[in-house]
Amino acid sequence: MAHKHPPDIDPHSGFRLPLPKREDLPPEDRHAFDRLANPSGGTIKGLKGPAGVRLHSPVNARLSQPLNNYLRFEAGFPARIREVAILITARECDSRFEWAAHEPEALKEGVPQGVIDAIKHRRATTGLDETDAVIIALGREIFGKHKVTSETFARALSLFGAGKLVDLVSLMGNYAATAALLTAFDMQLEPDDVVLPVP
Protein backbone atom coordinates (compact mmCIF):
# COMPACT_ATOMS: atom_id res chain seq x y z
CA MET A 1 0.00 0.00 0.00
CA ALA A 2 1.38 3.42 -0.97
CA HIS A 3 2.35 5.84 1.78
CA LYS A 4 -0.18 8.71 1.91
CA HIS A 5 0.87 12.25 2.76
CA PRO A 6 -1.44 15.15 3.63
CA PRO A 7 -2.68 16.93 0.49
CA ASP A 8 -0.49 20.02 0.96
CA ILE A 9 2.75 18.00 0.97
CA ASP A 10 4.90 18.10 -2.15
CA PRO A 11 5.53 14.45 -3.14
CA HIS A 12 9.17 15.09 -4.11
CA SER A 13 10.33 17.25 -1.20
CA GLY A 14 8.27 15.62 1.56
CA PHE A 15 7.24 19.00 2.98
CA ARG A 16 4.83 21.86 2.19
CA LEU A 17 7.01 23.45 -0.51
CA PRO A 18 8.69 22.02 -3.59
CA LEU A 19 12.45 21.57 -3.46
CA PRO A 20 14.18 24.63 -4.87
CA LYS A 21 15.90 24.09 -8.21
CA ARG A 22 19.59 24.87 -8.38
CA GLU A 23 19.16 26.96 -11.52
CA ASP A 24 16.53 29.13 -9.82
CA LEU A 25 18.92 30.19 -7.06
CA PRO A 26 21.15 33.26 -7.39
CA PRO A 27 24.61 32.21 -8.64
CA GLU A 28 26.23 33.11 -5.30
CA ASP A 29 23.94 30.66 -3.49
CA ARG A 30 24.35 27.65 -5.78
CA HIS A 31 27.36 26.44 -3.80
CA ALA A 32 25.07 26.10 -0.76
CA PHE A 33 22.74 23.92 -2.83
CA ASP A 34 25.68 21.78 -4.02
CA ARG A 35 27.03 21.37 -0.48
CA LEU A 36 23.66 20.47 1.03
CA ALA A 37 22.74 18.09 -1.81
CA ASN A 38 25.98 16.15 -1.22
CA PRO A 39 25.50 13.33 1.33
CA SER A 40 28.89 14.20 2.87
CA GLY A 41 27.94 17.87 3.18
CA GLY A 42 27.09 17.61 6.88
CA THR A 43 23.39 16.74 6.63
CA ILE A 44 22.03 13.28 7.40
CA LYS A 45 19.04 13.53 5.07
CA GLY A 46 20.41 15.85 2.36
CA LEU A 47 17.79 18.05 0.69
CA LYS A 48 14.92 15.84 1.94
CA GLY A 49 15.12 17.46 5.33
CA PRO A 50 15.62 20.87 6.92
CA ALA A 51 18.33 21.76 4.39
CA GLY A 52 15.76 21.62 1.59
CA VAL A 53 13.43 23.90 3.53
CA ARG A 54 16.21 26.38 4.31
CA LEU A 55 17.18 26.67 0.65
CA HIS A 56 13.98 28.67 0.13
CA SER A 57 15.90 31.36 2.03
CA PRO A 58 19.38 30.96 0.52
CA VAL A 59 20.99 33.43 2.92
CA ASN A 60 19.53 31.46 5.85
CA ALA A 61 20.93 28.24 4.36
CA ARG A 62 24.33 29.84 3.79
CA LEU A 63 24.59 31.34 7.29
CA SER A 64 23.07 28.52 9.33
CA GLN A 65 25.29 25.75 7.96
CA PRO A 66 28.60 27.00 9.45
CA LEU A 67 27.04 27.35 12.92
CA ASN A 68 25.49 23.89 12.66
CA ASN A 69 28.83 22.43 11.54
CA TYR A 70 30.66 24.16 14.40
CA LEU A 71 28.21 22.99 17.06
CA ARG A 72 28.05 19.42 15.75
CA PHE A 73 31.61 18.75 14.65
CA GLU A 74 34.02 21.47 15.80
CA ALA A 75 32.95 22.40 19.35
CA GLY A 76 34.85 19.43 20.73
CA PHE A 77 31.97 17.26 21.91
CA PRO A 78 32.38 13.52 21.57
CA ALA A 79 29.83 12.19 19.08
CA ARG A 80 27.99 10.34 21.83
CA ILE A 81 27.43 13.54 23.86
CA ARG A 82 26.35 15.40 20.73
CA GLU A 83 23.77 12.77 19.86
CA VAL A 84 22.34 12.60 23.40
CA ALA A 85 21.90 16.39 23.30
CA ILE A 86 20.18 16.21 19.90
CA LEU A 87 17.92 13.33 20.96
CA ILE A 88 16.71 15.01 24.17
CA THR A 89 15.95 18.13 22.13
CA ALA A 90 14.07 16.13 19.50
CA ARG A 91 12.12 14.30 22.23
CA GLU A 92 11.17 17.43 24.16
CA CYS A 93 10.13 19.18 20.92
CA ASP A 94 8.30 16.00 19.74
CA SER A 95 10.26 16.31 16.49
CA ARG A 96 9.63 13.02 14.72
CA PHE A 97 11.85 13.83 11.75
CA GLU A 98 14.85 14.78 13.91
CA TRP A 99 14.32 11.67 16.01
CA ALA A 100 14.13 9.43 12.94
CA ALA A 101 17.39 10.90 11.64
CA HIS A 102 19.28 10.81 14.93
CA GLU A 103 18.26 7.61 16.73
CA PRO A 104 20.20 5.49 14.19
CA GLU A 105 23.04 8.03 14.29
CA ALA A 106 23.13 7.82 18.10
CA LEU A 107 23.34 4.02 18.00
CA LYS A 108 26.13 4.26 15.43
CA GLU A 109 28.02 6.67 17.72
CA GLY A 110 27.78 4.36 20.74
CA VAL A 111 24.83 5.79 22.68
CA PRO A 112 23.47 2.81 24.66
CA GLN A 113 19.95 1.65 23.86
CA GLY A 114 19.02 2.21 27.51
CA VAL A 115 19.87 5.91 27.22
CA ILE A 116 17.90 6.21 23.98
CA ASP A 117 14.91 4.47 25.56
CA ALA A 118 15.05 6.68 28.67
CA ILE A 119 14.86 9.74 26.42
CA LYS A 120 12.32 8.30 24.02
CA HIS A 121 9.90 7.10 26.71
CA ARG A 122 10.65 9.91 29.20
CA ARG A 123 11.90 7.48 31.83
CA ALA A 124 13.89 8.28 34.96
CA THR A 125 17.64 8.66 34.47
CA THR A 126 18.57 6.68 37.60
CA GLY A 127 21.51 4.43 36.84
CA LEU A 128 22.54 6.22 33.65
CA ASP A 129 26.00 7.65 33.11
CA GLU A 130 26.23 11.01 34.91
CA THR A 131 26.95 12.97 31.72
CA ASP A 132 23.97 11.44 29.92
CA ALA A 133 21.72 12.06 32.96
CA VAL A 134 22.78 15.72 33.18
CA ILE A 135 22.21 16.37 29.47
CA ILE A 136 18.79 14.74 29.69
CA ALA A 137 17.86 16.76 32.80
CA LEU A 138 19.07 19.97 31.15
CA GLY A 139 17.00 19.33 28.02
CA ARG A 140 13.90 18.39 29.97
CA GLU A 141 14.14 21.54 32.06
CA ILE A 142 14.95 23.91 29.17
CA PHE A 143 12.23 22.69 26.83
CA GLY A 144 9.73 21.05 29.18
CA LYS A 145 9.76 23.22 32.28
CA HIS A 146 11.17 26.42 30.73
CA LYS A 147 13.37 26.82 33.81
CA VAL A 148 16.71 25.23 34.69
CA THR A 149 17.19 24.54 38.39
CA SER A 150 20.32 25.72 40.17
CA GLU A 151 21.20 22.08 40.88
CA THR A 152 20.99 21.00 37.23
CA PHE A 153 22.94 24.07 36.12
CA ALA A 154 25.68 23.41 38.70
CA ARG A 155 25.99 19.76 37.61
CA ALA A 156 26.21 20.77 33.95
CA LEU A 157 28.72 23.54 34.64
CA SER A 158 30.88 21.15 36.67
CA LEU A 159 30.91 18.62 33.83
CA PHE A 160 31.37 20.94 30.87
CA GLY A 161 32.77 24.27 32.06
CA ALA A 162 31.33 27.60 30.98
CA GLY A 163 32.37 27.64 27.32
CA LYS A 164 31.36 24.06 26.56
CA LEU A 165 28.06 24.55 28.39
CA VAL A 166 27.30 27.57 26.20
CA ASP A 167 28.04 25.43 23.14
CA LEU A 168 25.97 22.51 24.45
CA VAL A 169 22.91 24.68 25.09
CA SER A 170 23.46 26.38 21.71
CA LEU A 171 23.53 22.96 20.03
CA MET A 172 20.23 22.09 21.69
CA GLY A 173 18.76 25.47 20.75
CA ASN A 174 19.89 25.00 17.16
CA TYR A 175 18.02 21.69 16.97
CA ALA A 176 14.97 23.23 18.64
CA ALA A 177 14.97 25.88 15.87
CA THR A 178 15.20 23.10 13.30
CA ALA A 179 12.29 21.32 15.01
CA ALA A 180 10.22 24.50 14.64
CA LEU A 181 11.05 24.65 10.94
CA LEU A 182 10.17 20.99 10.43
CA THR A 183 6.87 21.45 12.27
CA ALA A 184 5.82 24.54 10.32
CA PHE A 185 6.60 22.96 6.96
CA ASP A 186 5.23 19.56 8.07
CA MET A 187 8.28 17.48 7.10
CA GLN A 188 7.13 13.93 6.50
CA LEU A 189 8.79 10.69 7.50
CA GLU A 190 9.70 7.90 5.15
CA PRO A 191 7.67 4.69 5.68
CA ASP A 192 10.65 2.83 7.20
CA ASP A 193 11.82 5.64 9.54
CA VAL A 194 12.14 5.06 13.29
CA VAL A 195 8.95 6.33 14.94
CA LEU A 196 8.93 8.64 17.95
CA PRO A 197 5.73 8.25 20.00
CA VAL A 198 4.09 11.65 20.33
CA PRO A 199 0.73 12.67 21.80
C-alpha positions in Angstrom: 0.0 0.0 0.0 1.4 3.4 -1.0 2.3 5.8 1.8 -0.2 8.7 1.9 0.9 12.3 2.8 -1.4 15.1 3.6 -2.7 16.9 0.5 -0.5 20.0 1.0 2.8 18.0 1.0 4.9 18.1 -2.1 5.5 14.5 -3.1 9.2 15.1 -4.1 10.3 17.3 -1.2 8.3 15.6 1.6 7.2 19.0 3.0 4.8 21.9 2.2 7.0 23.5 -0.5 8.7 22.0 -3.6 12.4 21.6 -3.5 14.2 24.6 -4.9 15.9 24.1 -8.2 19.6 24.9 -8.4 19.2 27.0 -11.5 16.5 29.1 -9.8 18.9 30.2 -7.1 21.1 33.3 -7.4 24.6 32.2 -8.6 26.2 33.1 -5.3 23.9 30.7 -3.5 24.3 27.6 -5.8 27.4 26.4 -3.8 25.1 26.1 -0.8 22.7 23.9 -2.8 25.7 21.8 -4.0 27.0 21.4 -0.5 23.7 20.5 1.0 22.7 18.1 -1.8 26.0 16.2 -1.2 25.5 13.3 1.3 28.9 14.2 2.9 27.9 17.9 3.2 27.1 17.6 6.9 23.4 16.7 6.6 22.0 13.3 7.4 19.0 13.5 5.1 20.4 15.9 2.4 17.8 18.0 0.7 14.9 15.8 1.9 15.1 17.5 5.3 15.6 20.9 6.9 18.3 21.8 4.4 15.8 21.6 1.6 13.4 23.9 3.5 16.2 26.4 4.3 17.2 26.7 0.6 14.0 28.7 0.1 15.9 31.4 2.0 19.4 31.0 0.5 21.0 33.4 2.9 19.5 31.5 5.9 20.9 28.2 4.4 24.3 29.8 3.8 24.6 31.3 7.3 23.1 28.5 9.3 25.3 25.8 8.0 28.6 27.0 9.4 27.0 27.4 12.9 25.5 23.9 12.7 28.8 22.4 11.5 30.7 24.2 14.4 28.2 23.0 17.1 28.0 19.4 15.7 31.6 18.8 14.7 34.0 21.5 15.8 32.9 22.4 19.3 34.8 19.4 20.7 32.0 17.3 21.9 32.4 13.5 21.6 29.8 12.2 19.1 28.0 10.3 21.8 27.4 13.5 23.9 26.3 15.4 20.7 23.8 12.8 19.9 22.3 12.6 23.4 21.9 16.4 23.3 20.2 16.2 19.9 17.9 13.3 21.0 16.7 15.0 24.2 16.0 18.1 22.1 14.1 16.1 19.5 12.1 14.3 22.2 11.2 17.4 24.2 10.1 19.2 20.9 8.3 16.0 19.7 10.3 16.3 16.5 9.6 13.0 14.7 11.9 13.8 11.7 14.9 14.8 13.9 14.3 11.7 16.0 14.1 9.4 12.9 17.4 10.9 11.6 19.3 10.8 14.9 18.3 7.6 16.7 20.2 5.5 14.2 23.0 8.0 14.3 23.1 7.8 18.1 23.3 4.0 18.0 26.1 4.3 15.4 28.0 6.7 17.7 27.8 4.4 20.7 24.8 5.8 22.7 23.5 2.8 24.7 20.0 1.7 23.9 19.0 2.2 27.5 19.9 5.9 27.2 17.9 6.2 24.0 14.9 4.5 25.6 15.1 6.7 28.7 14.9 9.7 26.4 12.3 8.3 24.0 9.9 7.1 26.7 10.6 9.9 29.2 11.9 7.5 31.8 13.9 8.3 35.0 17.6 8.7 34.5 18.6 6.7 37.6 21.5 4.4 36.8 22.5 6.2 33.6 26.0 7.6 33.1 26.2 11.0 34.9 26.9 13.0 31.7 24.0 11.4 29.9 21.7 12.1 33.0 22.8 15.7 33.2 22.2 16.4 29.5 18.8 14.7 29.7 17.9 16.8 32.8 19.1 20.0 31.2 17.0 19.3 28.0 13.9 18.4 30.0 14.1 21.5 32.1 14.9 23.9 29.2 12.2 22.7 26.8 9.7 21.0 29.2 9.8 23.2 32.3 11.2 26.4 30.7 13.4 26.8 33.8 16.7 25.2 34.7 17.2 24.5 38.4 20.3 25.7 40.2 21.2 22.1 40.9 21.0 21.0 37.2 22.9 24.1 36.1 25.7 23.4 38.7 26.0 19.8 37.6 26.2 20.8 34.0 28.7 23.5 34.6 30.9 21.1 36.7 30.9 18.6 33.8 31.4 20.9 30.9 32.8 24.3 32.1 31.3 27.6 31.0 32.4 27.6 27.3 31.4 24.1 26.6 28.1 24.6 28.4 27.3 27.6 26.2 28.0 25.4 23.1 26.0 22.5 24.4 22.9 24.7 25.1 23.5 26.4 21.7 23.5 23.0 20.0 20.2 22.1 21.7 18.8 25.5 20.7 19.9 25.0 17.2 18.0 21.7 17.0 15.0 23.2 18.6 15.0 25.9 15.9 15.2 23.1 13.3 12.3 21.3 15.0 10.2 24.5 14.6 11.1 24.7 10.9 10.2 21.0 10.4 6.9 21.5 12.3 5.8 24.5 10.3 6.6 23.0 7.0 5.2 19.6 8.1 8.3 17.5 7.1 7.1 13.9 6.5 8.8 10.7 7.5 9.7 7.9 5.1 7.7 4.7 5.7 10.6 2.8 7.2 11.8 5.6 9.5 12.1 5.1 13.3 9.0 6.3 14.9 8.9 8.6 18.0 5.7 8.2 20.0 4.1 11.6 20.3 0.7 12.7 21.8 
